[in-house]
């Protein structure tokens, strides 16, 4: 086969792949907006397809079903956790730095997606769907176990106070970070904010938390 024909075939294949990816992503983005606004149960395949300017059969083609589409959205979310959770498993990592990595990583995840994604997560926090429980809950439990072990390691190494309850510390950290992003549409109307404000806020609240749980002076054993 002539080289120019081979080149055309390769270019066509690349274009087809881009188009396929674009169609899939468009369906996902439309679904995120609709699920965030109305909830999983009240959104139909037909609505998602219409919003994305696609045929309903495309959802079956790419995802199998509405549930498959929603699962793809949720898996996209939890896949973001894998890399930094893997880092936190390292027993040589200073637990204080581990908490900083966790904070920065959660911030990066929230900044990665459009506001509708945050609204979708907020809806699931208030009233978890069965799909959310099936896909996300076990992953969150395993991630929490890694964080709890890291905090416990900090106690064993004399970095954190031995009197601490690691579950309480973890809940405080998760609440402080996630609540900021989940309620940002409201408090940003009261307090003007940009990305540097968010970075400063997270750094300060983590510093306050660390000052409260770190061993100091005569508390160290």
N, C-alpha and C positions, 0 to 999 in steps of 0.2 A: 504494500500500500504506500502511495506517495507520502512524503513527509508532511506536505501541506494539508492532506486529508486527515492524517493522524492528529495534526495540530488542531484542526477544526473540531474533530471528535472530542479531543481533550477539553477544549474551550467550551463546547456544548455541554459536556458532562459537568463541568464546574458551574456553568450558569444554571443548569437544572438543579444541582445541589443547593445553590444559593436560593433559588426560587422555592424549593421544598422547605428549606430552613425558615425562609421568610414567611411562608404560609403557616407553618407550625407555630412560629413565634407570635404571629398576629392573632391566631386563635387563643393562645395562652394569655396574651395581654388583654384581649376582649373579655375572656373568662374571668380574669382577675378583677377587672372593673365591675363586672356584673355580679360576681359572687360577693365582692366587698359591699356592694350597694344593697343587694336583696337577700343574700344568704344562699347557700348551696341548694337547699330544697326548693327554693322558689324561682330558680333559673332553669330554663329549658335549653336543650341543644339547639333548637331553632333560633332562640334569642341570641345565643353566642355566635352562631354562624352568620346571622343577619348583621350583627354588630361588626364582625370581622370581614364582611363582604365575601363570605365563602358559602359553599354548599354544605348542608348538614352532614352529608356523607363523608366530608373531609374529617370531621371529628371522629367518626368510626374508623376511618383509614389510619389516622395518626395515633389515636388514643384508645380505640375500641368502644368507648362509651363516655358518658358525662362523668361517671365516677373515675374512669381512667384518666380523663383530662384533669380532674381535680387532684388526683393522686400525683400526676406529673408536676403540678404546681407546688404541692406540698413537698415532694421529693427534691425539687429544685431548692426549696428553702433549707431543708435539713442537710443537703449535700454541702452547703456552705460551712457547716460546723466541722466536717471531717478533718480538714487540714489543721486547724488550730487545736482541736481536741487531741489530735495525735501528738502535738507539741507538748500539751499539758500532761501527757502520760509520762514524760521523761522525769525520772526521780531525781535527776541531777539539777533540774530547774528550780531556781529559788521560787518558793510559793508566792512571794510578793510580786515577782515579775510575771508569774503565771496569772495572777489576778489582773495585772495590767494588760497582758495579751488578750485575756478574755474580754475585758472592757473594750479595747480597741477593735477587736474582731466583731463583736456585736454591733458596734457603731458602724463599722464598714458594711455589714450586712444590711442594716437599715438604710444606709445611704445608697446602696446598690440598686434598690427597687423604687418604683414610683409610689406616691402617697397612697394609691389604692391598695397596694400590697400591705401597707401598715394597717389600713382599715380592715382588710381581710383578716389579718392576724388578730386584731382587736376583737373582731366578731367571734373568732374561734376561742379566744380567751374567755369571753363572756359566756358563750354557749357553744361548747365544742361539738362539732358534728361527728358522726360515727366514723366517717372517712378520716377525719383528723386524728381521732383516737386510734384507729387501726394503723395509720401510716406514721404518725409523729410521736405518739406517747412513749412507746418503748425506746425510741431513739433519744428522747429527752431524758428518760430515766437513766439510760446508760451514760449519757453525757454528764448528768448530775452526779453520778457515782464517781466519775473521774475527778470532778471538781471537789467533791467531798473528801476524796482520798488525798488530794493535794493540800487541802486545808488541814486535814489530820496530820499530814507529813510536816506541815509548818509547826504544829503543836509539838510533835515529837522532836523536832530539831531545835526547839527553844526559840523559834522565831515568833510564833503566836502564843498568846496566853493559854496555858493548859486548862483553864477553867471554861474556855469557850465551848459552846455547842456549835459544831461545824454546820449543822443543818440551819441553824438560825442565821449564821454568817452568810451562808449561801443564799438563803431567801432574801436577806437584806440586799445583797449585791444584785441579784436578779431583779428585784423590785425597783431599786434605784435606777438601774440602767434602762430596763424595758419600759417602765412607767413614763420616763422622760420622753421616749420616742412615741409611745402610744398616745400620749396626751399632748404632743407637740402642736397639733392643729389648734388647740385651745390656748395654751400658754404663750405660743408665739404671737398671738394677737395682742397680748398684754405686754410681753417683753420682746423687744426686737432682737432677732437672733440670726446669726449666720454660721457657717461651718466652724469658724474659729471660736465662736461662743460655745458651740457644742463641745468642741475639744477641751476648752478650758473648764466647762462645767463637769465633764466626766473625769477630768484629771483631779479637780478639787474634791469631788465627792469620794473618789477612790482614796485620795490622800487622807481625808477625814476618817474614812472607814479603817484604813491601815493604822492610823494613829490610835484608834480605839482598840485594835486587836493585837498590835505588836507588843512584845515584851520590852519593858523599859526599866532600867535601874534595878531596884531591889526586887522587882517582880520576876526577874530572870532567875531560873533555877537550873 
